[in-house]
C-alpha cells in the first residue's frame, strides 16, 4: 500500500512538471530574389536582394501553461539578410520582435519591442505586404516617425480571440528619454467570413510637434479574388500626406496573382512639400511549389509628380525630381 502511494505521488509530481514545461518553436522565412531597378537621372542597378514576397526572419517562440486559464509566452524574432548573411543594420538583433506575454481569457498583455498597431494595419491590407518593389510603403515619407512600424519598450493589450470576429490592440511606449521614441496607438477591427474591416490611430513625438497616423481599411474575399483597400493620413502639424491603395489577390490553384494601385497626395505644408505627389502600380505572380515554398515575380512603377522623389527599393541613389522609378524582381521564398 505504501509503495503504491509512493508511486502515485511520484507520477503526480512528474505530470505536474510536464504540464509546466514550455513548448519552444524555431521558425523563419528565407526569401531571395534577383532585382533590377531604374531611376530617372541616376541610371539602373541589378542586384541580389531580399524580401520580395515575405520579410526574411528567424525566431524562437514558446508558451507555458500556468494553469487556471493563464499562460506565459515569449517571442524573439530577428531580421536576416540571407544574400550577405547579416541581421538588422541598426544594431538590434531581435529587431522584428522581442516580447514577453501573459495570456488569459481576458486577452493578452505583451511587453517589449513589437509591431505597432498602425504598422500592423498597413501589412494586413496590402497585397504586397509593404515590402519588395510593389510594397505600398514605397510612396510613404519618413518624417521622423522612427516607431511607425515597431516600437521599443512598449506595453500592449490585445483583445481575446473569441469575441465573434472583433479584434484590437492598444499600445503605449513611453520613449524613456530617447528622441522621437514616445508612441501610443490603437487598432480595432472586425473579421468574420469574407469580411475584414479595421481602423487605426497612432502618434509619436517628433521635432516640432507630433506625427499622427490615421487609417481606415477593409477587404472582401469573393473566393475567386480578394479585394482590399486602405486609406491613410500621416500628419505633422498642418502638413499631411494622404495615401490610399486599392488592390487584389487572386488564387488560381497553385498560382497566385497580385495587383495594387497606390496614390500619395501631399497638402497643408510648404509649396515644395505640397508638390510631392506620386502614383505606383504593381503587378505580381507567384507559383506555390508546396505549402512552404514558392517562386514569384513582381514588377512596379512609381510615377512622381512635381518635385517628388519616391523610388522602388534597391535602385541607385537618387532620382530626378518628378521622374519615374521602375523595378522588377524574380525570387524564391521558403518558410520553416
TAUR-V878846 format. One record per residue. N is the residue number from 1. RES is the residue in one small letter. BURIAL is # if it has 16 or more other ideal C-beta (glycine too) atoms within 10 Angstrom, else .. Layout:
n->N res->RES burial->BURIAL
n->N res->RES burial->BURIAL
//
This chain:
n->1 res->x burial->.
n->2 res->x burial->.
n->3 res->x burial->.
n->4 res->x burial->.
n->5 res->x burial->.
n->6 res->x burial->.
n->7 res->x burial->.
n->8 res->x burial->.
n->9 res->x burial->.
n->10 res->x burial->.
n->11 res->x burial->.
n->12 res->x burial->.
n->13 res->x burial->.
n->14 res->x burial->.
n->15 res->x burial->.
n->16 res->x burial->.
n->17 res->x burial->.
n->18 res->x burial->.
n->19 res->x burial->.
n->20 res->x burial->.
n->21 res->x burial->.
n->22 res->x burial->.
n->23 res->x burial->.
n->24 res->x burial->.
n->25 res->x burial->.
n->26 res->x burial->.
n->27 res->x burial->.
n->28 res->x burial->#
n->29 res->x burial->#
n->30 res->x burial->#
n->31 res->x burial->#
n->32 res->x burial->#
n->33 res->x burial->#
n->34 res->x burial->.
n->35 res->x burial->#
n->36 res->x burial->#
n->37 res->x burial->#
n->38 res->x burial->#
n->39 res->x burial->#
n->40 res->x burial->#
n->41 res->x burial->.
n->42 res->x burial->#
n->43 res->x burial->.
n->44 res->x burial->.
n->45 res->x burial->.
n->46 res->x burial->.
n->47 res->x burial->.
n->48 res->x burial->.
n->49 res->x burial->#
n->50 res->x burial->#
n->51 res->x burial->#
n->52 res->x burial->#
n->53 res->x burial->#
n->54 res->x burial->#
n->55 res->x burial->#
n->56 res->x burial->#
n->57 res->x burial->#
n->58 res->x burial->#
n->59 res->x burial->#
n->60 res->x burial->.
n->61 res->x burial->#
n->62 res->x burial->.
n->63 res->x burial->#
n->64 res->x burial->#
n->65 res->x burial->#
n->66 res->x burial->.
n->67 res->x burial->.
n->68 res->x burial->.
n->69 res->x burial->.
n->70 res->x burial->.
n->71 res->x burial->#
n->72 res->x burial->.
n->73 res->x burial->#
n->74 res->x burial->#
n->75 res->x burial->#
n->76 res->x burial->#
n->77 res->x burial->#
n->78 res->x burial->#
n->79 res->x burial->#
n->80 res->x burial->#
n->81 res->x burial->.
n->82 res->x burial->#
n->83 res->x burial->.
n->84 res->x burial->.
n->85 res->x burial->.
n->86 res->x burial->.
n->87 res->x burial->#
n->88 res->x burial->.
n->89 res->x burial->.
n->90 res->x burial->.
n->91 res->x burial->.
n->92 res->x burial->.
n->93 res->x burial->.
n->94 res->x burial->#
n->95 res->x burial->#
n->96 res->x burial->#
n->97 res->x burial->#
n->98 res->x burial->#
n->99 res->x burial->#
n->100 res->x burial->.
n->101 res->x burial->#
n->102 res->x burial->.
n->103 res->x burial->#
n->104 res->x burial->.
n->105 res->x burial->.
n->106 res->x burial->.
n->107 res->x burial->#
n->108 res->x burial->#
n->109 res->x burial->.
n->110 res->x burial->#
n->111 res->x burial->.
n->112 res->x burial->#
n->113 res->x burial->#
n->114 res->x burial->#
n->115 res->x burial->#
n->116 res->x burial->#
n->117 res->x burial->#
n->118 res->x burial->#
n->119 res->x burial->#
n->120 res->x burial->#
n->121 res->x burial->#
n->122 res->x burial->#
n->123 res->x burial->#
n->124 res->x burial->#
n->125 res->x burial->#
n->126 res->x burial->#
n->127 res->x burial->#
n->128 res->x burial->#
n->129 res->x burial->#
n->130 res->x burial->#
n->131 res->x burial->#
n->132 res->x burial->#
n->133 res->x burial->#
n->134 res->x burial->#
n->135 res->x burial->#
n->136 res->x burial->#
n->137 res->x burial->#
n->138 res->x burial->#
n->139 res->x burial->#
n->140 res->x burial->#
n->141 res->x burial->#
n->142 res->x burial->.
n->143 res->x burial->#
n->144 res->x burial->#
n->145 res->x burial->#
n->146 res->x burial->#
n->147 res->x burial->#
n->148 res->x burial->#
n->149 res->x burial->#
n->150 res->x burial->#
n->151 res->x burial->#
n->152 res->x burial->#
n->153 res->x burial->#
n->154 res->x burial->#
n->155 res->x burial->.
n->156 res->x burial->#
n->157 res->x burial->.
n->158 res->x burial->#
n->159 res->x burial->#
n->160 res->x burial->.
n->161 res->x burial->.
n->162 res->x burial->.
n->163 res->x burial->.
n->164 res->x burial->.
n->165 res->x burial->.
n->166 res->x burial->.
n->167 res->x burial->#
n->168 res->x burial->#
n->169 res->x burial->#
n->170 res->x burial->.
n->171 res->x burial->#
n->172 res->x burial->#
n->173 res->x burial->#
n->174 res->x burial->.
n->175 res->x burial->#
n->176 res->x burial->.
n->177 res->x burial->.
n->178 res->x burial->.
n->179 res->x burial->.
n->180 res->x burial->.
n->181 res->x burial->#
n->182 res->x burial->#
n->183 res->x burial->#
n->184 res->x burial->#
n->185 res->x burial->#
n->186 res->x burial->#
n->187 res->x burial->#
n->188 res->x burial->#
n->189 res->x burial->#
n->190 res->x burial->#
n->191 res->x burial->.
n->192 res->x burial->.
n->193 res->x burial->.
n->194 res->x burial->.
n->195 res->x burial->.
n->196 res->x burial->#
n->197 res->x burial->#
n->198 res->x burial->#
n->199 res->x burial->#
n->200 res->x burial->#
n->201 res->x burial->#
n->202 res->x burial->#
n->203 res->x burial->#
n->204 res->x burial->#
n->205 res->x burial->#
n->206 res->x burial->#
n->207 res->x burial->.
n->208 res->x burial->.
n->209 res->x burial->.
n->210 res->x burial->.
n->211 res->x burial->#
n->212 res->x burial->#
n->213 res->x burial->#
n->214 res->x burial->#
n->215 res->x burial->#
n->216 res->x burial->#
n->217 res->x burial->#
n->218 res->x burial->#
n->219 res->x burial->#
n->220 res->x burial->.
n->221 res->x burial->.
n->222 res->x burial->.
n->223 res->x burial->.
n->224 res->x burial->.
n->225 res->x burial->.
n->226 res->x burial->#
n->227 res->x burial->#
n->228 res->x burial->#
n->229 res->x burial->#
n->230 res->x burial->#
n->231 res->x burial->#
n->232 res->x burial->#
n->233 res->x burial->#
n->234 res->x burial->#
n->235 res->x burial->#
n->236 res->x burial->#
n->237 res->x burial->.
n->238 res->x burial->.
n->239 res->x burial->#
n->240 res->x burial->#
n->241 res->x burial->#
n->242 res->x burial->#
n->243 res->x burial->#
n->244 res->x burial->#
n->245 res->x burial->#
n->246 res->x burial->.
n->247 res->x burial->#
n->248 res->x burial->#
n->249 res->x burial->#
n->250 res->x burial->#
n->251 res->x burial->.
n->252 res->x burial->.
n->253 res->x burial->.
n->254 res->x burial->.
n->255 res->x burial->.
n->256 res->x burial->#
n->257 res->x burial->.
n->258 res->x burial->#
n->259 res->x burial->#
n->260 res->x burial->#
n->261 res->x burial->.
n->262 res->x burial->#
n->263 res->x burial->.
n->264 res->x burial->#
n->265 res->x burial->#
n->266 res->x burial->#
n->267 res->x burial->.
n->268 res->x burial->.
n->269 res->x burial->#
n->270 res->x burial->.
n->271 res->x burial->.
n->272 res->x burial->.
n->273 res->x burial->#
n->274 res->x burial->.
n->275 res->x burial->.
n->276 res->x burial->#
n->277 res->x burial->#
n->278 res->x burial->#
n->279 res->x burial->#
n->280 res->x burial->#
n->281 res->x burial->.
n->282 res->x burial->#
n->283 res->x burial->#
n->284 res->x burial->#
n->285 res->x burial->#
n->286 res->x burial->#
n->287 res->x burial->.
n->288 res->x burial->#
n->289 res->x burial->.
n->290 res->x burial->.
n->291 res->x burial->.
n->292 res->x burial->.
n->293 res->x burial->.
n->294 res->x burial->#
n->295 res->x burial->.
n->296 res->x burial->#
n->297 res->x burial->#
n->298 res->x burial->#
n->299 res->x burial->#
n->300 res->x burial->#
n->301 res->x burial->#
n->302 res->x burial->#
n->303 res->x burial->#
n->304 res->x burial->#
n->305 res->x burial->#
n->306 res->x burial->.
n->307 res->x burial->.
n->308 res->x burial->#
n->309 res->x burial->#
n->310 res->x burial->#
n->311 res->x burial->#
n->312 res->x burial->#
n->313 res->x burial->#
n->314 res->x burial->#
n->315 res->x burial->#
n->316 res->x burial->.
n->317 res->x burial->.
n->318 res->x burial->.
n->319 res->x burial->#
n->320 res->x burial->.
n->321 res->x burial->#
n->322 res->x burial->#
n->323 res->x burial->#
n->324 res->x burial->#
n->325 res->x burial->#
n->326 res->x burial->#
n->327 res->x burial->#
n->328 res->x burial->#
n->329 res->x burial->#
n->330 res->x burial->.
n->331 res->x burial->#
n->332 res->x burial->#
n->333 res->x burial->#
n->334 res->x burial->#
n->335 res->x burial->.
n->336 res->x burial->.
//
